[in-house]
Amino acid sequence: MSLEALAFALGTSWQKSQKKQKKQKQPYKNWFEKLQLDELKSLCRASRLPVSGTKATLCERLCSGELSRIYAYEYAPERLSRARFEYDMSFGETYGNDHAAAQRPAQQGSKRASALSNEDLKTMCREKGIIVSGKRYDLVLRLLQFKSGRGDPKRAAGAMDEEGKFQPKKRAKSMKLPDVEKIKQRTFKKFFPSDEVTSKWSNNKYKYHPPDCIKFASSIIEKEIFEKELFERGEEKLAWEVINALLYRITVGNVERRREWAEEQRGEGGGLFMMIGGTDMHLGRCSSDLKYEFLPKIVKATKATSSKIVLEESGIILWDFQTRKLSECSEFDEVFIAESEKPTGEKSESFKEILNDFVPRKMEATT
């Protein structure tokens, strides 16, 4: 390669690197910078501020406004910086007199640990009787309109009580019988999402997915069985169909996917194979949710069932769940009944003991 060609190539690569650097966006200094010009003008009107000027001018105006400045930043948990950690461990000696360098904020840009989160904004809206739907911008706009009196934020259904607190209108409790097939579909979709969904998950999302599934199962039992009073209405069989659908998925996992994969391996002449990841429900991180939420609800349903036939039909899945899942970890054997449901001085019963009392052991499934 000639010197001229080499110089041209180096010059071109340098120009490309400069263009890439120019394309990199600067971090937002506050939350208002993320909004469109029309949105900023709406916030200015609601804050009784002038609406003339550029976007930067409006952002600066809102950041210093008496009503709007508390919304200038978004909430983010504070992260400990390496410089601050080293400063704390050395008792201030590492950085000498340069305390600012060691103690500069761990979060930068538009986020602060002291800022209001979306949940905080929704709580503020509820206290004032304002609807809580929409994005962060919608919540902030309604709060500013309420404070300044400019605009008419949409009110939530309800009324103020004698103490001046807003009491939302209570919805009538739905007593519609649960659709077992829909519950099965929801459970499968929650427990075993598609690869397209899981590919976007973080490590923490993977780690805490099983506990989330147990919480989901507990909420289904509470909402679809106990809140709808199925046992009091004589719908014991339907109640246990819901419970069994949940227990089945927790126990066997995504058995359809494993069978499908096994058939594919046999067709390709494969031999033994390991279990595919994401097709089994591992309960290692679910101890607390099992002991204090899920298992007590199963026990409550068991004791509320008067039909021995229904219990015997459900006994296969119950004992299968106990043998294949709970027996893997001895700590899951103990289930703690809520104090309000347990006589004073009575010891906590184990889940296995309760099954022995209400469901004969001979009904245990063979695996």
Phi, psi and omega in degrees: 000135181286164180296324180295317179295320180295318179296321179295316180297316179296320179296320179295314180297324179293320179296320179296319179295324178294321178296319179298319179295323180291327182288338181297125182284142175284144180296148179291138179275336178204171184292328183298331181294343180280347186271162176280163183300317180297321179294320178297320179295322179295320178293323178296316179298317180292337180265005183061041180244153176299149183252005180275156177112176181282175179299318179297322179294317179296320179298315179296322180294318180291324180294331181258356181292145183298319182273328191264344188293336180290346180259012187292337184232155175264155179281139172208135179299140184289134179251133182286124179278157179297320181298318181291322179298313179296324179295316181293321182290333181263007180056036175085003184274335185297317185260006178062234182269358183276068183291327183297321181294324182279333188245022177295153187306141180287331177249141186242177172072227188270005186241141180217150178289336182269000184279172179275132176274172177298324178294323176298318180296320179295321177298317178298321178295317180298319181297332181262000178077029180255147180296153187246012180279160176103184182276180179300320179301317180298319180295315180296317180300316180296319180294319178293320178296323179293317182291318185274340183082004178263120184096170182229087180297141183294129184274149175278158179289125181154192181205162178279141177271187183295331181274001179085012179263141181283129178246110181295151179290128182280133178281147178293136182290129180283130179247017179293136181296140183294146176266107186297320181296320178294322178295321177299317180294317179296319180296315180297317181294324179287314185289319187230074179294164183290162178298328179297325179283312184291337180295340181264359183284151171273173178298321179294323179297317176298317186296320186255017176292314178302314176301323177297322179293321178294320176297321177299314179297320179297319180292325177297315180297317181295312186284318187272342183246301187282319179291330178269003173053049182295322181292321179291334182269005178078021181256048182297319182296317178295321179300318181284336173296321177294312181298316181296325178298321178289314181298323181299314182291323178295324186281308187265344180071209180271072185294331179297317180294322179294319179294318180299316181293323178296320178295322178297320180292321179294321179296331179268006179079020180284162180255233180292151179218155178273161179293136181289138177297141178085007179251001179232148181264107179270126187260015184301327181259012187254012187307308183295315181294325178290312186293318190256350180234299189289305183297319176302326178290323176296318179296317179299319178293322180297315182286338179275352183274122180266338183274117178292329180296317180297318180294320179294321179294324179276347183299327181299311181290322179299313181287328176297318177297315179297316185286314188275334184247304185288325181291346176296328180231118184297334182295340181279352181293329183272125176241129185260115179284143180302144185301326181292340182258359185241129178302149182299133178086351180283137180285152177294136180267149175274153181299323180295320178296321180294320177297318179298326181286324188253333182232119182302143182293337181294345180277359181300139182285148176267136182242000000 
